[in-house]
Amino acid sequence: MIQKLISSSTWSAKATDWASLILRLTFGLLMLSHGIPKLMKLMDGNMEFGDPIGIGVPASLALTVFAEVLCSALLVIGLWTRLALIPLIITMAVAAFIVHIADDLGSMEPALLYLLSYCALFLLGSGKYSIDAVLKK
């Protein structure tokens, strides 16, 4: 019974859909907890933020808010999932490999975890339990 469950391709297909849902909800909602304070900062006109790629503080903050709020919300509901993941992947790559490159692994680790999770989701797709799947029908 257990062998059949583990090696079943039907179970694996269902598991992939559930895995995608769990990853989308987990990393989308967790990223919103980082993005919403930045959105509040942007709306208050508080431009205390880094400029890691040299495009200016307002643009850096706005692009980060776009990724961490709008793209995370799209990820949670599973709408335009792969497209929404692109800004999130870029944002986390900048955080890991530019902002935290000189820091110890502990400081870089959250950005790396998000980055690699977003890359895995990009490969998995949104799965059956998403708006993308409903629109595809």
C-alpha positions as CSV (number, residue, x, y, z in Angstrom):
1,M,0.0,0.0,0.0
2,I,2.7,2.5,1.0
3,Q,4.9,1.5,-2.0
4,K,1.9,2.1,-4.3
5,L,1.2,5.5,-2.8
6,I,4.8,6.6,-3.0
7,S,5.4,5.4,-6.6
8,S,2.0,6.3,-8.0
9,S,2.1,8.9,-10.8
10,T,-1.5,9.9,-10.1
11,W,-0.6,10.7,-6.5
12,S,2.5,12.6,-7.7
13,A,0.4,14.8,-10.1
14,K,-2.0,15.6,-7.2
15,A,1.0,16.2,-4.9
16,T,2.5,18.7,-7.4
17,D,-0.7,20.7,-7.4
18,W,-0.9,20.7,-3.6
19,A,2.8,21.5,-3.4
20,S,2.4,24.5,-5.7
21,L,-0.5,25.8,-3.7
22,I,1.4,25.4,-0.4
23,L,4.4,27.2,-1.8
24,R,2.4,30.0,-3.4
25,L,0.4,30.6,-0.2
26,T,3.4,30.4,2.1
27,F,5.9,32.5,0.2
28,G,3.3,34.9,-1.2
29,L,1.8,35.7,2.2
30,L,5.1,35.8,4.0
31,M,6.5,38.3,1.4
32,L,3.4,40.5,1.8
33,S,4.5,40.9,5.5
34,H,7.7,42.5,4.1
35,G,6.0,44.4,1.3
36,I,3.1,46.1,3.2
37,P,5.4,48.1,5.5
38,K,7.3,49.3,2.5
39,L,4.1,50.2,0.8
40,M,3.1,52.3,3.9
41,K,6.5,53.9,3.8
42,L,6.1,54.8,0.1
43,M,2.6,56.2,0.7
44,D,3.8,58.3,3.6
45,G,6.5,59.8,1.3
46,N,9.3,58.3,3.5
47,M,12.0,57.5,1.0
48,E,14.5,56.0,3.4
49,F,15.5,53.0,1.3
50,G,18.6,51.7,-0.4
51,D,19.5,52.2,-4.0
52,P,21.4,48.9,-4.7
53,I,21.3,49.1,-8.5
54,G,21.7,52.8,-9.0
55,I,18.3,53.7,-10.3
56,G,17.4,56.1,-7.5
57,V,15.8,55.6,-4.1
58,P,12.2,56.3,-5.2
59,A,12.4,53.9,-8.1
60,S,14.1,51.2,-6.0
61,L,11.4,51.5,-3.4
62,A,8.6,51.6,-5.9
63,L,9.9,48.5,-7.8
64,T,10.4,46.6,-4.5
65,V,6.8,47.5,-3.4
66,F,5.5,46.4,-6.8
67,A,7.2,43.0,-6.5
68,E,6.6,42.4,-2.8
69,V,3.0,43.6,-2.7
70,L,1.3,43.3,-6.1
71,C,3.3,40.3,-7.4
72,S,3.0,38.5,-4.0
73,A,-0.8,39.0,-4.1
74,L,-1.0,37.6,-7.6
75,L,1.1,34.7,-6.5
76,V,-1.2,34.0,-3.5
77,I,-4.3,33.8,-5.8
78,G,-2.4,32.1,-8.6
79,L,-3.1,34.7,-11.3
80,W,-0.4,35.2,-13.9
81,T,1.9,33.2,-11.6
82,R,5.0,32.8,-13.7
83,L,4.8,36.4,-14.8
84,A,4.4,37.6,-11.2
85,L,7.4,35.5,-10.1
86,I,9.8,37.3,-12.4
87,P,9.9,40.6,-10.4
88,L,10.0,38.6,-7.2
89,I,13.0,36.6,-8.4
90,I,14.8,39.7,-9.5
91,T,14.1,41.5,-6.2
92,M,15.3,38.5,-4.2
93,A,18.4,38.1,-6.4
94,V,19.3,41.8,-5.8
95,A,18.7,41.4,-2.0
96,A,20.8,38.3,-1.8
97,F,23.6,39.1,-4.2
98,I,23.9,42.9,-4.0
99,V,22.4,44.1,-0.8
100,H,23.6,41.3,1.5
101,I,26.6,40.0,-0.5
102,A,29.1,41.3,2.2
103,D,26.9,40.0,5.1
104,D,27.2,36.6,6.7
105,L,25.1,33.7,5.5
106,G,22.5,34.3,8.2
107,S,21.7,37.7,6.8
108,M,21.6,36.5,3.2
109,E,19.6,33.3,4.0
110,P,16.1,34.7,3.9
111,A,16.6,36.3,0.5
112,L,18.1,33.0,-0.8
113,L,15.2,31.0,0.6
114,Y,12.7,33.2,-1.1
115,L,14.7,33.3,-4.3
116,L,15.0,29.5,-4.6
117,S,11.4,29.0,-3.6
118,Y,10.3,31.4,-6.3
119,C,12.5,29.6,-8.8
120,A,11.0,26.3,-7.9
121,L,7.5,27.8,-8.2
122,F,8.4,29.2,-11.6
123,L,9.3,25.7,-12.7
124,L,6.2,24.1,-11.1
125,G,3.7,26.7,-12.3
126,S,0.6,27.7,-10.5
127,G,-1.0,24.3,-10.3
128,K,-4.6,23.1,-10.4
129,Y,-5.7,25.2,-7.4
130,S,-5.2,28.6,-8.9
131,I,-7.0,31.3,-11.0
132,D,-4.6,30.5,-13.8
133,A,-6.0,26.9,-13.9
134,V,-9.6,28.3,-14.0
135,L,-8.8,30.7,-16.8
136,K,-7.1,27.9,-18.8
137,K,-10.3,25.9,-19.0
